[in-house]
Amino acid sequence: MKHFSLSKAVFMAASLALLGLTAANAQEKFSPVIVIHGGTSGLDLTKEEFKIREEPMKKALLAGQAVLEKGGSAMDAVTAAIMVLEDDPNFNAGKGAVFTADGFNELDASIMDGSTKKAGAVAMARHIKNPILGARLVMDKTWHTLVAGEGADKLAKENGLEMVDQKYFFTQFRYDALQKA
């Protein structure tokens, strides 16, 4: 198996659900609800480790909520929320990504628009700062559903997404986990 562990960005993106609570009467107002979790690795967290992740998760919810309150789309709200988690080194969806067995950080992300059934994903990207933006790019601007590896990085760069050096994703915690494995 090539990877020690793939980034849980795909899992997180799929698990971040935006639910519209519809009323029985179409004229009644509905309130959107954002549901989020920080991945399954939290099952064995200490109280202290959970507390460290709690604040960025609240920030992610607020980022998504802010988009909705300004009349933004569900897709934009989901993207905004995920970007907060990708930028936080306590999660493994971006900065702080898990290393592959060969010592690289490869990132995955996916997104789907339930109303249009369109989907987009990137896999094995090594330089896209926010992989969820790569997934949105694939969904919104290409006929593909998934673009992987160097192709994902090339597509992102050609379309002006922020690109970073591999050093950006490094955290000592993830590096130590690689060494232990």
N, C-alpha and C positions, 0 to 999 in steps of 0.2 A: 504494500500500500504506500503510495507516494506521500500522502499527507499525514502528519502527526495528528492534526485535527483541523478541519476547515473552519473558517470564521463562522460564527453563529449568526452572521448578518442575515443570511437567507432565512434562517429559522425565526429570527426576530422580526424581520420584515413581514413574513407570513403570519406571525403571531400578533402583530400590532393590528388590531381590528378597529375600524371606525364604524360604529353602528348608528344608524338613523332610527330612532324609535318612532315608528309611524303610528299615527292615531287611527282609530276606527273610522272616524269622520274625517274626510279629506280636508275639510276646512279648519280643523283644529291645528294649532301649531305643534311642531315637534321639536325636541331638543336633541341635538347630536351629543353622543357620548363617545369619549375616546377610552379605549381599554388598552393597556400596555403592560408588558412585563420585560424584565431584563435578562431573559434567557433561563435555561434550566440549571445552569451551574450554581444558582443561588440556593439550591436545595440543601447544600451542606455548609452554608455560610454561618459564621458566628454572628452574634448580635451586632458586634462592632463592624464586621464586614458588611452586613446588611445595611447598617446605618450609613456607611460610606456611599452605597449605591442608591439609597433612598432619595437623597437630594437631587442628583441628576435625573432620576426618573420623574420627580415632580417637575423639574425644569422642562423635561421632554413633553409631559402632559400640557404644561402651560404654553409651550411653543405651539403645539397643535391647536390648543384652544384659542390662542390669539389669532391664528389664521382663520379659524371658523368665525370668530366674533367680528372679524373685518369682512366677512362675506366670502372668504376664500373657499376653494374647493376641498373636498375630502382628500383628494390626492395630494394637494399642497400641504394640508394639515398633517397627514401621515409622513410625508417627506420631511417636514420641519421637525417633527418629533424624533424621527429616526436619526436625523443629523446631530441632534443634541447627544444621543447615545454614542454615535460614531466618533464624536469629538472628545468623549470622556474616556480616559485610560483605564477606568475601572470596569469597562465592558470590553468585549472582544469583537465588536462590530466595525472597528476602524482603528483609531489609536489604541494600542493594547491588544491588537489582533494576535491570535495564536500563531506560533511559528509552524512551518512545515518541517518535516523530518530533515530536509536539506538546508534549513536555517533561514528561510524567507518567510515574510508575511504575505499571504495570498488572501484576498478578500472577496467575499461573495455578497450579493444583495439581490433581492427580487421584490417586485411590486406588481399588483394587479388591480385594475379598475373594474370593480364588480358591475358597474352599469354598462360598460362597453365590452367587457370580457377580454380586453387587451391586457397583455402582460409583458414585462421586460425584466431581464436579469443580466447580471455580470457575474462571472466566476473567475477565480484565480487571477484577479487583478492585483498588481503589485504597486501601483503608483497613484491610483485615484484616491484623493483624500477622503471623499465621501462617496462610497460605493453606491448608496441609494440614489445619488444623482446619476450615476452611470446606468443604473437599472431604469430610471425614468427616461434617460436619453434613448436607451434601446427601445423602450415601449413607445415613446412619443415621436421619434425621428427615424426609425428604421422599420423594415418589415420583419426583422428577426425577433425572436423571443429571448434568446440567450446569446451573448457574445462572451468569449472566454480568453484568458491569458493575455498575450501581447495585443491581440485584436481589441480587447476591451480597453486596455490602456491607450492604444492608438486612437480609437474612436473618441474616447473621452478628451484626449489632448486636442484632437482636430476640432472638437466642438467647444473648446474653451473651459472645460472643467478644471478645477484646481488640481494640479498634480504635485506629488511630494516624493521625496527620496525615501527609500526603505527605512532610513533611520527614524523618520517621523513615527512609525508604527511601533517602534521598540519600547518595551517596558521591561524592567528587570524581573518583575514577577513572571511574565510570560517566557522570558529567556531562561529563567531558573527552571520553569516547568519543562521546557525543551531539554535542558541538561539532565534533569531527573528522569525523563522518559528514555 
